């Protein structure tokens, strides 16, 4: 792992986080499309809060991923145990 990265994650975990980011961004766009149909001021306020939270979470996850390196393929529990790193 190079000095640029703060931590390493597996490719599978990275993919799961990237999928979550896509879902959050998609849901935020869908919820924005619903705004013109919401007439209750309080409901609209809560809906705007939901949208901003979805966007903030997607940005937070993207930022965290930018500091993550994908660990090598042999960095699995089986490989770690086989090497005797944990006893």
C-alpha positions in Angstrom: 0.0 0.0 0.0 1.5 3.3 -1.0 1.7 6.4 1.3 -1.2 8.0 -0.7 -3.7 5.7 0.8 -4.9 5.7 4.4 -6.3 2.2 4.5 -6.8 -0.9 2.3 -10.2 -2.5 1.5 -11.1 -5.5 -0.5 -12.3 -5.2 -4.1 -15.6 -6.7 -3.0 -16.1 -4.1 -0.3 -15.2 -1.3 -2.6 -17.8 -2.5 -5.1 -20.4 -2.6 -2.4 -19.6 1.0 -1.3 -19.6 2.2 -5.0 -23.0 0.5 -5.5 -24.3 2.2 -2.4 -23.1 5.6 -3.7 -24.9 5.0 -7.0 -28.1 4.1 -5.2 -28.0 7.2 -3.0 -27.4 9.5 -6.0 -30.2 7.8 -7.9 -32.6 8.0 -5.0 -31.8 11.7 -4.5 -32.5 12.5 -8.2 -35.8 10.5 -8.0 -36.8 12.3 -4.8 -36.0 15.7 -6.4 -38.3 14.8 -9.2 -41.1 14.3 -6.6 -40.7 17.7 -5.0 -43.2 19.6 -7.4 -45.9 17.1 -6.3 -45.5 17.8 -2.6 -47.9 20.5 -1.4 -47.6 20.3 2.4 -44.8 22.6 3.6 -43.7 20.4 6.4 -43.6 17.3 4.2 -41.6 19.3 1.6 -39.2 20.4 4.3 -38.6 16.8 5.4 -38.3 15.7 1.9 -35.6 18.3 1.2 -33.8 17.1 4.3 -33.9 13.5 3.0 -32.5 14.6 -0.4 -29.7 16.6 1.2 -28.8 13.7 3.5 -28.6 11.3 0.6 -26.3 13.6 -1.3 -24.1 14.3 1.8 -23.8 10.5 2.4 -22.8 9.9 -1.2 -20.2 12.6 -1.0 -18.9 11.3 2.3 -18.5 7.8 0.9 -16.8 9.0 -2.2 -14.3 11.0 -0.1 -13.6 8.0 2.1 -13.1 5.8 -1.0 -10.5 8.3 -2.4 -8.3 7.4 0.6 -8.7 3.6 0.2 -6.5 1.3 -1.7 -7.7 -2.1 -2.9 -5.8 -4.8 -1.0 -4.0 -7.5 -3.0 -5.9 -10.6 -3.8 -4.0 -12.7 -1.2 -5.2 -10.5 1.6 -8.0 -12.8 2.6 -8.7 -14.3 6.0 -7.5 -17.7 4.8 -4.2 -16.3 3.5 -3.7 -14.3 6.7 -4.3 -17.3 8.9 -2.1 -19.5 6.7 0.8 -17.1 7.1 0.3 -17.2 10.9 -0.2 -13.4 11.2 -2.8 -14.1 13.9 -2.4 -16.7 16.5 
